[in-house]
Amino acid sequence: MPPEPDVSLLTHAVLGATFLLSAAFGAIVHRTGFCTMGAVTDVVTMGEWTRMRQWALAAGVAVLGFALLAAGGVIRSADTVYADSRWMWLSSLVGGLLFGIGMVLASGCGSKNLVRMGAGNLKALVVFIVMALSAYITLRGLTAVWRDGTVDRVYVAFSGPATLGHLAAGALGWSLPAALLVTASGVGGALVVWALLGRGFMRANNLLAGVGIGAAIVGMWWVSGALGYVAEHPQTLEATYLGSRTGRIESLTFTAPLAWAIDWLMFYSDSNRHLGIAATSVAGVVAGGFVHAVATRRFRWEGFRTTEDLATHLIGATLMGAGGVTALGCTIGQGLSGVSNLSLTSFSAVASIIAGAVLALKAQAWRLERQA
């Protein structure tokens, strides 16, 4: 009989590894300027694709890394949070649109604002608090009731996980490992090749952004799905993933975790509240941004310039919190972690987030032209 796992020790190992990977993520974002909103802005306003290629490289690395872990039996692809059997197309489209508009108004997505917060940006602190509250309300409050009664009731159901790998395995009669590797090689390989072929892209900063962020996503899949996996929990006698709030394998995402971070801080003395991967990753990103900002002498206090600036960020943060929960993820959660699973819901969410960002950028440009 195998020895009984030390659940407490393993949980601490999972949370410690989560903090270190998230801190590395935050430091890389601060160093390289990696930003999905910034990538869309560069393309729309200047026709510059470098940061979009950074994002594509990160997504490609995440797709290939996830497939290798899953096909090799290191993690169970059907146990991730993105392996739902439903394609939540309406939720992802509506939520993604709201999130995309919100991240433009709030000067970046949740992860980018956490990094800025660590570097001394007080505007980002306000965005964090408001986005967390908005996300919490959409998880469990008033807007949660609206969400559950409307968009969440519209979906396409499949017999298995709604991901390209699982669907290919069922439709073509392939083994799941083969289907995962083939589909990931096609999608992930195409993203990597497109990124690397960009003129002038092969520079250290761009490679660090793409490969480093993608590797952080893959690393979190291993931490949550392999290091944190217990085949038989001593108390429940069931398989479990330690540190996971959802009971499934998790990677980096930054909408609902903001709400769980606030929840943990507010109810710290409640013995029923436990620190998990979600809240730990939030703390790690802030710490990574702070350490790198201090080390490079780029830590600067920054606040709102005008009342209008404050109002715009408040609206953006509210839209991001509600939209991110409705879309089941953000630019990192759906955009990288979900896409690494080749989830149909993730693809529709990413497309809608980009559309929302483009719409907001066009509206801002039109408004500036009218003022001029």
C-alpha positions, 0 to 999 in steps of 0.5 A, a space after each residue: 500500500 502506498 504511503 498516505 500523502 502529506 496533504 498539508 505539505 503538498 498544498 504548501 508546495 502547490 501554493 509556493 510554486 504558484 507564487 513563484 510562477 506568478 511572480 515570474 509572470 509579473 516580472 516578465 510582464 513588467 520588463 517586456 511590456 507584454 499586454 494584450 490590450 496594448 497589442 490590440 492598440 498597437 495594431 489599430 492605431 499604428 499598424 504595429 504587430 510586435 506585441 501581437 506576435 508576443 501574444 501569439 508566441 505565448 499562446 503557441 508555447 502554451 498550446 504545445 506545452 499543454 498538449 505534451 503534458 496531457 498526451 504524456 499522461 502527466 495531467 488529465 486534459 478532461 479535468 481542466 476548468 476549460 474542458 466543459 462539455 458545453 460550448 458557452 458561445 453566447 456567454 463568451 461573446 457577451 462577456 468578452 465584448 464587455 471585457 474588451 471594452 472595459 480593458 481599454 477604458 481601464 488601461 489594461 486587463 486584470 493582470 496588467 493592472 496587478 503588475 502596475 499596482 506592484 510598480 506603484 500605480 494607484 489607478 491600478 489599485 482602484 481598478 483591482 478593487 472595483 474589478 474584484 467587487 464587480 467579479 464577485 457580484 457576477 459570481 454570486 450576487 445580483 448580476 450572477 442571477 441575471 447571467 445565470 438566467 440569460 446568456 448561460 442558458 444558451 450553449 451547444 452541448 457535446 458528449 465530451 469536452 468541447 475542445 478541438 483535441 477531444 472533438 477530433 479524437 471522437 470524430 476521427 477515431 484517434 486516440 486522445 494523445 494523438 488527437 491532442 498532439 496533432 491539433 496542438 501542433 497545427 494550432 500552436 505551431 502556426 502561432 509560433 511560426 507566425 510570431 517568429 517570422 515577423 520582421 525584427 521580432 527575433 529579439 531577446 525582449 520579444 522572445 522573453 515575453 512570448 516564451 516566458 509567459 507561455 512557459 508560466 502557463 504550462 508550468 501552472 498546468 503542471 503545478 495544479 494538475 500533477 504536483 497538486 493531484 492526490 489520487 485519494 484524499 485521506 479525508 474524502 477518499 476521493 481524487 482531488 486537486 489541492 489548492 483548486 477552488 473549482 476542484 479541477 486543474 487550474 492555470 493562470 487567470 485574473 478575473 475571478 481570482 481577484 474576487 477570491 483574493 478579496 474574499 480571503 482577505 476579508 474573511 481571513 479569520 474564518 476557518 472555512 476560508 482557505 488560501 488557494 491557487 487563485 488568490 496566491 497567483 494574484 499576490 504573486 503577480 503583484 510581488 513580481 511587478 514590485 520586485 522588478 520595478 524596484 530592481 530596475 528603479 522604475 517604481 513610481 507613484 502614479 494617480 488619477 489626473 482628472 475626475 474624468 480619468 477616474 470615472 473612465 477607469 471605474 467604468 472599465 473595471 466594472 465592465 471587466 469584472 462582470 465581463 470576465 466572469 460572464 466570459 469565463 475568463 480574461 485575456 490570460 484565462 481564456 486567451 492563454 490558459 483556455 486557448 492552450 486547451 484548444 477550448 471552443 469557448 476560449 476561442 469565441 471569448 478571445 475573438 469577442 474580447 479583441 472585437 470589444 477592444 477595437 470597438 472601444 479604441 475606435 470610439 475613443 479615436 472618434 471622440 478625440 476627433 470631435 473634441 479637436 
